[in-house]
């Protein structure tokens, strides 16, 4: 016999991440009375997979009232897994009961779209920004929910530095996320516009794009701020200390960036897909250089 009161006690104590429960198909009310025609083949294939391997990922549900004195539930998001379980004649469905509030359901819906749909990388970045600004999730929380690293989330968010016009061009030109990340090395919108036109006109791949950007950065004239930058070396040490490492104070990290870009340019001219990007915070700069393991120089 179904223990209504015991189950309601569990519902009142649902943790934020959800409560694992097992339900019968008749306890879950789908949002639609029948699957749409275009989804029927997907449901049949999913049902075949469930017969072989079982339900690999619990259905996410929320409490939606009672029927004949017992709780009933509704799927959050997609109905297809429920219909597939019914087609596969599965009588015990593993579920994850989420708190019945709009915030949890909205967050779960966004995360499901990120996982299941092939969203454009700008759409992904906008979704992550929405989770941060509207739902106050941290990058670490998003990474945990998405099964990704925090740096992956941070790199997606960096793409929002592009203006709307630049985003439209990148989309229209059919450029990849790696193209876009390479273009972020250019701080000037005018420079990005010029190189975007060249990338499109020449149909450059990622490696060629990175090489073009590296050459542009190496040849660009110094700005007034860069012209006044200097490295203050300490006075020359006595003869008996000449072999000791010399200390110096950097007024700016520009010399370091320029050196890295020159070296990367050398590698990129060989055709190797070497890339570099940096993440800046108020207290530090993290520089990441990516080199394919199978790269041949």
C-alpha positions in Angstrom: 0.0 0.0 0.0 1.3 3.5 -0.9 2.4 5.4 2.3 1.0 8.8 1.5 2.0 10.5 4.8 5.6 9.1 4.7 6.0 10.4 1.1 4.6 13.9 2.0 7.1 14.1 4.8 9.9 13.5 2.3 8.4 16.1 0.0 8.5 18.7 2.7 12.3 18.0 3.2 13.4 18.1 -0.4 17.0 19.5 -0.6 17.9 22.0 -3.2 19.5 19.4 -5.4 16.4 17.2 -5.3 15.3 13.9 -3.7 15.7 10.5 -5.4 12.4 8.6 -5.5 10.9 5.8 -7.5 7.4 6.3 -9.1 5.0 4.2 -11.1 4.1 5.6 -14.5 0.5 6.3 -13.4 1.8 8.6 -10.7 3.4 11.0 -13.3 1.1 13.2 -15.4 2.7 14.3 -18.7 2.2 17.9 -19.8 0.7 16.7 -23.1 -1.9 13.9 -23.5 0.1 12.3 -26.4 3.5 12.8 -28.0 3.7 14.8 -31.1 4.1 13.0 -34.4 7.7 14.3 -34.9 8.8 13.0 -31.5 7.4 9.4 -32.0 10.6 8.0 -33.6 12.7 9.5 -30.9 10.5 8.0 -28.2 10.7 4.6 -29.9 14.5 4.7 -30.0 14.7 5.9 -26.4 12.3 3.1 -25.3 14.6 0.5 -27.1 17.6 1.9 -25.2 15.7 1.8 -21.9 14.8 -1.9 -22.5 18.5 -2.7 -23.0 20.1 -0.5 -20.4 17.4 0.8 -18.1 16.8 4.4 -17.4 20.3 5.9 -17.1 19.2 9.4 -16.0 16.4 9.9 -13.4 13.4 11.8 -14.6 13.1 15.2 -13.0 9.7 15.8 -11.6 7.8 18.1 -9.2 4.8 17.5 -6.9 1.6 18.7 -8.6 -1.2 17.8 -6.2 -3.0 14.6 -5.3 -5.3 12.1 -6.9 -7.5 9.6 -5.0 -5.6 10.7 -1.8 -2.1 10.0 -3.2 0.5 12.5 -4.5 0.9 12.9 -8.2 3.8 14.5 -10.1 4.6 16.3 -13.3 7.8 16.0 -15.4 9.9 19.1 -15.5 10.7 19.9 -19.1 10.7 17.1 -21.6 7.9 14.5 -21.7 9.7 12.1 -24.0 11.5 10.1 -21.3 8.2 9.4 -19.6 6.5 8.3 -22.8 9.5 6.1 -23.6 9.4 4.5 -20.2 5.7 3.7 -20.8 6.4 2.2 -24.2 9.2 0.1 -22.7 6.8 -1.2 -20.0 8.9 0.0 -17.2 6.9 -0.1 -14.0 9.3 1.5 -11.6 10.8 4.8 -12.8 13.7 6.4 -11.0 13.0 10.1 -10.5 14.6 13.2 -9.0 12.0 15.2 -7.1 12.8 18.9 -7.2 11.5 21.7 -4.9 8.2 22.9 -6.2 9.2 26.5 -6.8 9.6 28.6 -9.9 13.2 29.3 -9.4 14.3 25.7 -9.2 12.2 24.7 -12.2 13.5 27.7 -14.3 17.1 26.8 -13.5 16.5 23.2 -14.3 14.9 24.1 -17.6 17.8 26.3 -18.6 20.3 23.6 -17.7 18.4 21.0 -19.7 18.4 23.3 -22.8 22.1 23.7 -22.4 22.7 20.0 -22.2 20.3 18.7 -24.7 20.1 21.4 -27.4 22.8 22.3 -29.8 22.8 26.0 -28.9 25.1 28.5 -30.5 28.0 29.5 -28.3 26.7 33.0 -27.9 23.3 31.5 -26.7 25.2 29.4 -24.3 27.1 32.4 -22.9 23.8 34.3 -22.6 22.2 31.4 -20.7 25.2 31.3 -18.3 24.9 35.1 -17.8 21.2 34.7 -17.1 21.9 32.1 -14.4 24.4 34.4 -12.7 22.5 37.7 -13.0 18.9 36.5 -12.4 19.3 33.4 -10.3 22.5 34.4 -8.5 24.4 31.2 -9.3 28.2 31.3 -9.2 30.4 30.0 -12.0 31.4 27.1 -9.8 27.7 26.1 -9.2 27.0 26.4 -13.0 30.1 24.2 -13.8 28.9 21.6 -11.3 25.4 21.4 -12.7 26.7 21.4 -16.3 29.4 18.9 -15.7 32.0 21.3 -17.0 35.1 23.1 -15.6 34.9 26.6 -14.1 37.3 27.8 -16.8 34.9 26.6 -19.5 32.1 28.7 -18.1 34.4 31.7 -17.7 35.6 31.4 -21.3 32.0 31.3 -22.5 31.2 34.4 -20.6 34.1 36.2 -22.1 32.4 35.9 -25.5 29.8 38.5 -24.3 32.5 41.2 -24.6 31.6 41.3 -28.3 29.1 43.9 -29.2 25.8 42.8 -30.7 27.0 43.9 -34.1 30.1 41.8 -33.8 28.1 38.8 -32.6 25.8 39.1 -35.7 28.9 39.2 -38.0 30.5 36.2 -36.3 27.3 34.2 -36.6 26.6 35.3 -40.2 30.2 34.5 -41.3 29.8 31.0 -39.8 32.8 31.3 -37.5 33.5 28.9 -34.7 33.9 29.6 -31.0 37.7 29.3 -31.4 37.7 32.0 -34.1 35.8 34.2 -31.6 38.1 33.5 -28.7 41.1 34.4 -30.9 39.4 37.7 -31.9 39.0 38.6 -28.2 42.8 39.2 -28.1 42.1 42.4 -30.1 41.0 45.1 -27.7 40.1 47.6 -30.5 36.7 47.2 -32.1 38.1 48.7 -35.2 40.8 46.1 -35.4 38.3 43.3 -34.8 36.1 44.7 -37.7 39.1 44.8 -40.0 40.3 41.3 -39.3 36.7 39.9 -39.3 36.5 41.1 -42.9 39.8 39.5 -43.8 38.9 36.2 -42.1 35.6 36.1 -44.1 37.2 37.1 -47.4 40.0 34.5 -47.1 37.8 31.9 -45.4 40.5 31.4 -42.8 40.5 28.4 -40.5 41.2 28.8 -36.8 45.0 28.3 -37.1 45.3 30.8 -39.9 43.1 33.2 -38.0 45.3 33.0 -34.9 48.4 33.5 -37.0 46.8 36.6 -38.6 45.9 38.1 -35.2 49.4 37.3 -33.9 51.0 39.1 -36.9 48.7 42.1 -36.4 49.5 42.4 -32.7 53.2 42.1 -33.5 53.1 44.9 -36.1 50.7 47.3 -34.5 52.1 50.7 -33.6 52.6 51.4 -29.9 49.9 53.4 -28.1 50.9 56.5 -26.1 50.6 54.4 -22.9 52.7 51.6 -24.3 55.3 54.1 -25.5 55.8 55.3 -21.9 56.1 51.8 -20.4 59.5 50.9 -19.3 61.2 48.2 -17.4 63.1 49.6 -14.4 66.3 47.5 -14.0 68.1 47.5 -10.7 71.7 49.0 -10.8 74.3 46.7 -12.1 75.5 44.3 -9.4 79.2 44.0 -8.4 81.3 41.6 -10.4 81.1 38.8 -7.9 77.2 38.9 -8.2 77.0 39.0 -12.0 75.9 35.4 -12.2 72.9 36.0 -9.9 69.5 36.4 -11.5 68.8 40.1 -12.0 65.6 41.4 -10.5 63.3 43.9 -12.2 60.0 45.5 -11.7 57.4 45.4 -14.5 55.3 48.5 -14.8 53.0 46.6 -17.2 52.5 43.0 -18.4 52.5 44.2 -22.0 56.1 43.0 -22.6 55.2 39.5 -21.3 52.1 39.4 -23.6 54.1 40.6 -26.6 56.8 38.0 -26.0 54.2 35.2 -25.8 52.5 36.4 -28.9 55.8 36.4 -30.9 56.5 32.8 -29.9 53.0 31.7 -30.7 53.3 33.3 -34.1 56.3 31.2 -34.9 54.5 28.0 -34.0 51.3 29.0 -35.8 53.2 29.6 -39.0 54.0 25.9 -39.0 50.2 25.2 -39.2 49.9 24.0 -35.6 46.6 25.0 -33.9 48.3 26.6 -31.0 46.2 29.1 -29.1 46.5 31.3 -26.1 44.0 33.2 -23.9 44.1 34.9 -20.6 41.7 35.5 -17.7 42.1 38.6 -15.6 40.8 39.2 -12.1 41.4 42.2 -9.8 44.5 40.5 -8.3 46.0 38.2 -10.9 46.2 37.2 -14.6 46.0 33.6 -15.7 47.6 32.8 -19.0 46.6 29.5 -20.7 48.4 28.1 -23.8 46.7 25.2 -25.6 48.9 22.9 -27.8 47.3 19.8 -29.4 49.1 16.6 -28.2 49.5 15.4 -31.8 50.9 18.7 -33.0 53.9 18.4 -35.4 56.3 21.3 -35.5 
